[in-house]
């Protein structure tokens, strides 16, 4: 017998919490400053973790399970898009890397939300910088793997409904 719906959602939440803890470790212990795309990815991980925790507490059945699973899946699609864009920026030839831009707080303070999101998603030079890698994957690469895994879990949860 496999994991219950509740435990599957709770373990997914724990993976999100672990991802945020690792991001905090890199930022506050290893002094690796997050770029705007990293910060947006963290927001997506936080949102996913919130959905998974609510689902674990609620322990839904039937259509409720489908709602939580779909919501988790949609959020992971956003994360996959962000991480995929980030990996793409990191693999551009040096002459095609965009110039470094202002920080996320400056962008959000000085531009309308739609324009701010457009600027952040376009990426900048600091988003293309590789600060760490493990087994040939950078931080955005591992984040992409985690989003794909969590998206797969959400799809699996939908099938269980």
Backbone torsions as a table, in degrees:
resi	resn	phi	psi	omega
1	UNK	NA	136.2	-176.7
2	UNK	-84.4	-172.7	177.8
3	UNK	-68.2	145.0	176.5
4	UNK	-71.2	165.4	176.6
5	UNK	-57.5	-45.8	-179.3
6	UNK	-59.3	-48.3	-178.1
7	UNK	-67.5	-34.5	178.2
8	UNK	-64.5	-45.4	177.2
9	UNK	-65.1	-39.8	-178.9
10	UNK	-66.3	-42.2	177.9
11	UNK	-65.6	-34.1	175.3
12	UNK	-65.2	-41.6	174.8
13	UNK	-59.7	-44.9	179.8
14	UNK	-61.5	-36.1	176.5
15	UNK	-64.1	-41.3	177.2
16	UNK	-63.2	-43.0	178.6
17	UNK	-62.7	-40.0	177.6
18	UNK	-63.8	-41.5	178.1
19	UNK	-60.3	-43.1	179.3
20	UNK	-68.3	-36.3	177.3
21	UNK	-65.3	-41.0	178.0
22	UNK	-64.8	-42.0	177.3
23	UNK	-60.6	-42.3	176.9
24	UNK	-63.5	-39.7	177.2
25	UNK	-60.5	-48.1	179.8
26	UNK	-61.3	-40.1	-177.3
27	UNK	-75.0	-48.6	-170.1
28	UNK	-94.4	-24.5	178.9
29	UNK	-99.0	-46.4	-178.3
30	UNK	-90.4	-3.6	177.7
31	UNK	57.7	37.6	174.2
32	UNK	-93.3	111.0	-178.4
33	UNK	-74.4	129.8	179.2
34	UNK	-74.8	141.4	175.0
35	UNK	-83.6	172.2	179.6
36	UNK	-56.3	-39.4	178.8
37	UNK	-67.8	-34.1	175.8
38	UNK	-63.2	-42.1	-179.3
39	UNK	-65.1	-43.2	177.3
40	UNK	-63.1	-38.6	177.8
41	UNK	-62.6	-38.2	177.7
42	UNK	-63.9	-38.7	178.2
43	UNK	-63.0	-40.8	178.9
44	UNK	-65.5	-42.4	177.8
45	UNK	-61.9	-41.1	178.1
46	UNK	-62.3	-44.1	178.7
47	UNK	-63.2	-43.5	177.6
48	UNK	-61.3	-45.9	179.2
49	UNK	-59.5	-39.5	177.7
50	UNK	-62.3	-43.8	179.0
51	UNK	-64.2	-45.3	-178.4
52	UNK	-65.7	-37.8	178.5
53	UNK	-67.4	-44.1	177.3
54	UNK	-60.0	-40.9	179.5
55	UNK	-65.8	-39.5	179.2
56	UNK	-64.7	-41.5	179.4
57	UNK	-67.6	-43.0	-177.3
58	UNK	-73.0	-32.3	-177.5
59	UNK	50.8	62.2	-172.6
60	UNK	-71.3	157.9	174.1
61	UNK	-127.2	159.8	173.7
62	UNK	56.7	-126.7	-175.2
63	UNK	-67.8	-29.2	177.1
64	UNK	-62.2	-40.1	176.6
65	UNK	-62.6	-42.1	178.6
66	UNK	-63.7	-40.1	-179.9
67	UNK	-61.9	-49.6	179.5
68	UNK	-62.8	-42.7	-179.1
69	UNK	-64.9	-42.9	177.8
70	UNK	-64.1	-43.0	178.5
71	UNK	-61.0	-46.4	176.1
72	UNK	-59.6	-40.7	-179.1
73	UNK	-66.6	-43.3	179.3
74	UNK	-62.0	-42.2	178.8
75	UNK	-64.8	-38.8	178.3
76	UNK	-66.2	-32.6	176.4
77	UNK	-62.2	-38.8	176.1
78	UNK	-62.9	-44.9	178.3
79	UNK	-62.7	-39.7	177.9
80	UNK	-62.5	-41.9	178.0
81	UNK	-62.7	-45.5	179.6
82	UNK	-63.8	-48.6	-178.4
83	UNK	-67.2	-38.2	177.3
84	UNK	-61.7	-42.8	176.6
85	UNK	-62.1	-41.5	-179.2
86	UNK	-64.5	-44.8	177.5
87	UNK	-61.9	-41.7	179.0
88	UNK	-60.2	-46.6	178.9
89	UNK	-59.6	-38.8	-178.6
90	UNK	-70.5	-18.8	-178.3
91	UNK	-104.3	9.1	175.8
92	UNK	-70.2	149.4	171.5
93	UNK	-61.8	148.2	-176.3
94	UNK	-52.1	-34.7	-178.1
95	UNK	-75.7	-10.5	-179.7
96	UNK	-105.6	-0.6	-179.9
97	UNK	-70.4	130.9	178.7
98	UNK	-64.4	157.6	178.1
99	UNK	-67.6	154.7	176.9
100	UNK	-66.1	141.5	-178.1
101	UNK	-117.8	-174.1	178.6
102	UNK	-70.9	163.4	178.5
103	UNK	-69.4	165.3	-177.1
104	UNK	-62.0	-41.2	-178.7
105	UNK	-64.0	-39.0	176.9
106	UNK	-63.9	-43.9	-179.4
107	UNK	-61.3	-47.3	-177.8
108	UNK	-67.5	-32.0	180.0
109	UNK	-75.9	-27.3	-169.9
110	UNK	-114.7	-2.4	-179.6
111	UNK	-130.5	151.4	172.9
112	UNK	-60.9	153.3	-173.0
113	UNK	-54.4	-44.7	-178.2
114	UNK	-64.5	-41.0	178.6
115	UNK	-69.6	-36.5	178.4
116	UNK	-63.3	-44.9	178.6
117	UNK	-63.3	-40.2	178.1
118	UNK	-61.0	-44.2	178.9
119	UNK	-62.7	-43.3	-178.8
120	UNK	-67.0	-44.3	-177.9
121	UNK	-68.5	-25.7	176.5
122	UNK	-63.6	-31.3	179.4
123	UNK	84.7	166.7	179.3
124	UNK	-148.6	-179.7	-176.1
125	UNK	-57.1	-39.5	-179.5
126	UNK	-68.4	-24.1	176.5
127	UNK	-72.5	-24.6	-178.7
128	UNK	-86.6	-11.8	-178.2
129	UNK	-73.2	130.9	176.6
130	UNK	-95.8	114.4	-177.4
131	UNK	-101.4	-16.7	-175.0
132	UNK	-162.5	145.7	170.2
133	UNK	-149.2	156.2	179.7
134	UNK	-144.7	126.4	-177.9
135	UNK	55.5	34.5	177.0
136	UNK	82.7	-0.9	178.5
137	UNK	-111.0	140.3	177.1
138	UNK	-85.1	178.5	178.2
139	UNK	-57.4	-47.8	177.1
140	UNK	-63.1	-31.4	177.4
141	UNK	-64.7	-45.9	177.3
142	UNK	-66.6	-35.1	176.9
143	UNK	-64.5	-40.4	176.8
144	UNK	-61.2	-43.5	177.3
145	UNK	-59.4	-44.1	179.8
146	UNK	-64.3	-42.0	177.8
147	UNK	-62.5	-41.9	178.4
148	UNK	-62.4	-42.7	178.8
149	UNK	-62.1	-48.4	-179.0
150	UNK	-66.7	-34.5	174.3
151	UNK	-63.8	-40.0	176.5
152	UNK	-63.3	-40.7	177.3
153	UNK	-62.8	-41.7	178.5
154	UNK	-61.9	-42.7	177.3
155	UNK	-62.8	-41.1	178.4
156	UNK	-62.9	-40.6	178.0
157	UNK	-62.8	-36.9	178.0
158	UNK	-62.3	-39.7	-179.2
159	UNK	-67.8	-25.9	-180.0
160	UNK	-74.4	-19.1	-174.0
161	UNK	-70.1	NA	NA
